Amino acid sequence: MFYYFGFGSNMSMLSLRAKGVEPRASTKAVLHGWQLRFNVQHFFRHEGGVGNIENTGHPDDRVLGVLHECPDEALSLLDQAEAYGHGYNRIEIEVEPDNPSAAMAPKVSALTYVGMPQFIDNDCRPSRRYLNIVLEGGRQAGLDGKYLESLANQPFINLMSTQRSRHHPETTQHLTGRCWQNSRCTQPSTGPCLICPRRGLCTTSSKAFLEAGT
């Protein structure tokens, strides 16, 4: 068993389960002295930047997220999903659970992923699609309202206006879109959907990096 701290798309249980990871338990947690960024360049460049955390050492900085208790076999799945060694490095950090169990210490060592230097682009902005996944995961976890508000105000790339496809427009909708809810599709509209059983295979797919962004 190990603890994993999700601060981006992996705050969402739907996102985790789509990667084959089923946590035994999950709770809110905070990482002090770090800040959230969206500066890891996505494999598909039109997707902009995905989630990253950077150590500032400043006690007022914090990253809110979800601490997942995972079975050992989930580590290889997370490594693959988060493009370990090909976009992200895996590190160990100390987080404070919001509601620790009797068996859990006030501070817990957890694994998480940070962007590799060669993939960092500080001019990146996240796509609206990716940011919606992060926001939905944060809402489901019950993160602080002001923190969620700051996320909602994050500048983003609007794929809706640049990537809409006549073949499968549902994949460009926000998380309330039927395609996401019914088939867990996370592919921006570049052709028929990879996952949706009604549409067949996508013309472009990279499952290993599609939802990297931890």
Buried (B, 14 or more C-beta within 10 A) or exposed (E): EBBBBBBBBBBBBBBBEBBEBEBEEBBBBBBBBBBBBBBBBBBBEEBBBBBBBBEEEEEEBBBBBBBBBBEEEBBEBBBBBBBBEBBBEBEEBBBBBBEBEEEBEEBBEBBBBBBBEEBBBEEBBBBBBBBBBBBBBBBBBEBBEEBBEEBEEBEBBEBBEEBBBEBBBBBBBBBEBEBBEEBEBBBBBBBBBBBBEEBEEBEEBBBBBBBBBB
